[in-house]
């Protein structure tokens, strides 16, 4: 079933683009997006990128050797605030996938009519592949192969 073809965003070259609308529930009492919600938007971007690349969290965890990704470090810059009804775009680019680790660069932009977007949030995300006991495990060959076309020096 493919009723909402853009629900998971799209991959352009090596960059995943996910549209997000800011709703009342995303804001604090001042009408500005609560800082922790940028992490939620970014998580959706990373997860949907992996999904479109053919890497599914549920399949990894339900396999014979259950695996999951866990973020162990983030570097974040809050550049400008987003407000209710803003149209945002989460851009994700995986820059490394080796050993047990994957690394992503993410930018959230405010999108205005006819404009390319204004960066309002930026992060570098470091995650590890873990087994069910929480020990690091090498990325499965299928994950490395699925990400190979997208991991590289281009930026977006």
C-alpha positions in Angstrom: 0.0 0.0 0.0 1.5 3.3 -1.1 -1.2 5.9 -0.4 1.3 8.5 0.9 4.4 8.2 -1.3 6.2 11.0 0.4 5.5 9.9 4.0 9.1 8.8 4.4 10.5 11.7 2.4 12.8 11.1 -0.5 16.5 10.5 -1.2 18.1 13.0 -3.6 21.6 11.8 -4.4 23.1 11.1 -1.0 20.8 13.3 0.9 17.5 12.3 2.5 14.8 15.1 2.7 11.9 14.8 5.1 9.2 17.5 5.3 7.9 18.3 8.7 5.2 20.7 9.8 5.4 22.4 13.2 2.2 21.8 15.3 1.1 23.2 18.5 2.2 20.1 20.4 5.8 20.7 19.2 6.0 24.1 20.9 6.5 25.4 24.4 4.5 28.1 26.2 6.2 30.8 24.0 5.1 29.2 20.7 8.7 28.2 19.8 9.6 24.5 19.1 10.7 22.9 22.3 14.4 22.0 22.0 14.0 18.2 22.5 11.5 18.0 19.6 14.4 18.8 17.1 15.8 15.4 18.2 12.5 13.8 17.4 12.4 15.4 13.9 16.1 14.3 13.3 15.3 10.7 14.5 12.5 10.5 11.9 14.9 11.7 9.2 17.6 9.1 10.1 15.0 6.3 10.4 13.2 7.1 7.2 16.5 7.4 5.3 17.4 3.9 6.5 14.0 2.6 5.6 14.2 4.0 2.0 17.7 2.5 1.7 16.3 -0.9 2.6 17.4 -1.1 6.3 14.5 -1.8 8.6 14.8 -1.5 12.3 12.2 -4.2 13.0 14.0 -6.7 10.7 17.3 -6.1 12.4 15.8 -6.6 15.9 13.7 -9.6 15.0 16.5 -11.5 13.2 18.3 -14.6 14.6 20.9 -12.2 16.1 18.9 -9.2 17.3 20.5 -5.9 16.6 19.6 -2.3 17.1 21.2 1.2 16.7 21.8 3.4 19.7 23.0 7.0 19.5 26.0 7.4 21.8 27.0 11.0 20.9 25.6 14.1 19.3 27.0 17.5 18.4 24.2 20.0 18.1 23.9 23.7 17.1 20.6 25.5 17.6 20.8 28.3 15.0 17.3 29.9 15.0 13.9 29.0 16.5 11.1 27.3 14.6 7.5 28.3 15.4 4.0 26.9 15.0 3.0 26.3 11.4 6.5 26.6 10.1 7.4 24.2 7.3 10.6 22.4 7.9 12.8 20.0 6.0 15.1 17.5 7.8 18.1 16.8 5.6 20.2 13.7 6.5 23.4 12.5 5.1 25.2 9.4 6.3 29.0 10.1 6.2 30.4 6.9 7.7 29.2 3.3 8.1 32.0 1.0 9.3 32.8 -1.4 12.1 29.9 -1.1 14.5 29.3 2.6 13.9 27.4 4.9 11.6 27.7 8.7 11.5 25.2 11.2 10.1 25.1 14.9 9.4 21.7 16.5 9.8 20.3 19.9 9.1 16.8 21.2 9.7 15.8 24.0 7.5 12.8 26.4 7.6 11.2 26.3 4.1 9.5 29.5 2.8 7.7 29.8 -0.6 10.2 30.0 -3.4 13.2 29.7 -1.1 15.8 26.9 -0.7 15.5 26.9 3.0 17.1 28.6 6.0 19.2 26.4 8.3 17.9 26.5 11.9 19.4 23.4 13.5 22.4 21.3 12.7 23.8 18.1 14.2 26.4 15.4 13.8 25.1 12.1 15.1 27.2 9.1 16.1 25.4 5.7 16.6 26.5 2.2 17.3 25.1 -1.2 16.3 24.4 -3.2 19.4 23.3 -6.7 20.2 20.4 -7.6 22.5 22.8 -7.5 25.5 23.9 -4.0 24.6 27.4 -5.0 23.2 28.7 -3.4 20.0 28.5 -5.6 16.9 29.8 -5.0 13.4 27.3 -3.7 11.0 25.8 -6.6 9.1 27.0 -6.9 5.5 23.4 -6.1 4.2 23.4 -2.8 6.1 26.8 -1.8 4.8 25.8 -2.7 1.3 22.5 -0.8 1.5 24.3 2.3 2.8 27.3 2.1 0.5 25.7 4.2 -2.4 24.9 7.0 0.0 28.0 7.2 2.2 30.5 9.5 0.7 32.0 13.0 0.4 29.1 14.8 -1.2 27.2 17.3 1.0 23.7 18.7 0.7 
